[in-house]
Amino acid sequence: MIHYVCKYTPLELFKGFGEECAVLEEMPENFELSDQIAHANLCGFGKSVIQAVLEGKVEQLVLVNCCDSMRRVYDIVESTGKCKFLYMLDMPHEDNDCEKVKLAQGIHRLKKAYEKFSGKTFDRSGFLNAFSHETVDNQPYIGVLGVRVSGILEKMIRDNIRMDVENLTCTGGRRLAVIREELEKMEDDAMFLAYADALLSQMPCFRMNNSTRRNRLYLDPNLKGIIYHTIKFCDYYGFEYASIKRDIKVPLLKIETDFTSQSAGQLLTRVQAFAETLEGSEDMDPSKGISEEIRKKMESGVYYVAGIDSGSTSTDVVILDKDGKIKSTMIIPTGGGAMMSAEKSLEMAVEKAGIRKEDIVRIVTTGYGRAYIDSGDDSITEITCHAKGAHYLNPNVRTVIDIGGQDIKAISIDENGAVKNFLMNDKCAAGTGRFLEMMARTLGLSLEEMSTRGLEWKENVVISSMCTVFAESEVVSLVAQNKDVADIIHGLNVSVASKVGALAARLGKKNPGEYMMTGGVARNKGIIQALEEKLGAKLYICDEAQLCGALGAALFAYEKCNAAL
C-alpha cells in the first residue's frame, strides 16, 4: 500500500505497478511520538504523518512539497529510516506549459525511482485502465472545503448531515479530465505530458499561485452549505476562509482542528448544530416517534414533557405542562456519569412538580452528555436548544451568549428563535466556567464571592494571558505583589469579557436586537458588567438563564407532541 497526502499525487502511475494507493488520514489521539522529534510549531497534519510512520502504519509514502511543513516532514521521516519507500514529488505552483513539462519530467523520475525500489516493470495498460469516466450528479450537497479532513471527521460529517456531502478539500474532489482513448494513441512522453496537464488542470488548491478558479466551488447553485476546515498553523486556507466568508450566501460553518481526535465531542456538537440549522431540528413527520399509547395519554389532557441538559458542570431539567408552561425545574451538579445525573435530576424535578414520572410523554436531551442518556426520546444540540429557550424567555433577543463549564458560544437567532449562525471557542478552557472556578480557588474565594468582589475595583490590573494555566500563575504573582483582590478579579472579568466579546463580534452586526446571556456564568455580576461595556449594549439576564438549554429541549418536546395531536 502506497500512502499519499495530496490530490496532485500521480495515483494512476502506481496502478501501472499493480499497487493500491490510500490517502494518509490518520487522526491520532496525541502526538506523543512525533513531538519527540518534530518542532513544536509544525502543523498538526505534519505531526500526524510522522506519528503514523513512527507507529509503523506507513511503509511506502509519497509526499508533495506543497508547503514548508511537508518539506520538514520529509526530512524528519527520512531521518527515521522507518519508510521502505519515501519520495518527495516537486509540484509546480503554476499550470502553464513550462510547468507541465517539469511535472511530466518529475513523474518520469518517480516512475524510475519506484521501478528501482520495487523491481517491478511499469505496465502501460494498468496505468491506462486506472482512468475511468466519471458521472456528475447534479444534486444539492454540502461541500467540505479547506484543508484536508481526516476519515474520522469526514465520517462524522456524513453521518450527521442528511444531504449529500462532497469532500472538496485538498485530498478530496480529485477529478482528472482525461480521455483514455486519446492517451492510448500517444507515445510515453506525450502521454505523461497529457497526464501532467490533467493533474495541474484540477480545481486548484489554495497554495497555487493562481487559485481564482476556486470561485466556482462557491458559485455552484447545487451547493447548499459549506463546512470549512482549517488546521492550526496552516495559513493557506485560513486566508481563503477570511476572503470568502464576507461574500458567500449559503450557510457556513468553520471548524479548526489540530488533527487529533481529542476535540471530537465538541466537533460533533458543531456539526450537528449546523445540520439542525440547515434541515430543522424536527422530523418532517410530526407523528414519528409518538406511540399510540402516548397519543391516548395526551388526548386525556394530563401529560407533561421534559428537557434534560447534561452539561460538564451541571445537569438541568425543565418540565412543561400540556399548555407549554414551566411546571418544575431542577439543577444538580453533574457527577457519576451523564446517565446517573440525568436520572437523578429528572426524579427530583418530578418530585418537585408533584407528578408521576409516567405522566411525562416525551423527553428531549441536550448538552455534551446527551448521547449517553438512554431515557431521552430525541437529542438536539445545546446550540439549537439555547436559541429556542432564549426566544421563549425574550422574543426580542437576537444574540445569545452562553458561557458554559467548558466552552463559550455566541448564537445569532432570527425572529422565530431559529439559529442563523453560531460560533464556539476552541477546546481551550480560557474564559469558561472552569476558568473562573480555577481562578476563584486560586484566590481562596467562592464563585459567589468572586462574582461581586470585582465590582469594587480601583486599579485597572491587566491579566495578559487567557490560558488557564498561565493566568493562574499571573494571578499568584499579582497576589505576591500585594495587589488588591478586587482589582485582580476585575482584571479577570475584563479578560473574559474581551474573549467573549470578540466571539460575539465575529457574528457581525447584521442582526439587530437584544443580547441575552445564558449559562451559570450569567449569575456573575462582574462578568456581566465587563461584557456589557465590551459590547456597548445591555445584556438580558433572567432567573432561568442557567436553564435555557433544558428549557429549549423541553419546548422541542412540547412542539413535537402538540403537532402530533
Helices and strands as residue ranges (DSSP letters): E 2-4, H 11-15, E 21-23, G 34-36, H 44-54, E 60-64, H 68-80, E 85-89, H 97-118, H 124-129, E 141-146, H 151-160, E 164-167, H 180-184, H 188-200, G 212-214, H 215-219, E 223-231, H 235-244, E 252-257, H 264-279, H 292-299, E 304-310, E 314-320, E 326-333, H 338-353, G 357-359, E 360-366, G 370-372, E 378-379, H 382-393, E 397-403, E 408-413, E 419-424, H 433-443, H 447-453, G 454-456, H 468-480, H 485-505, E 514-518, G 520-523, H 525-535, E 539-540, G 545-547, H 548-564
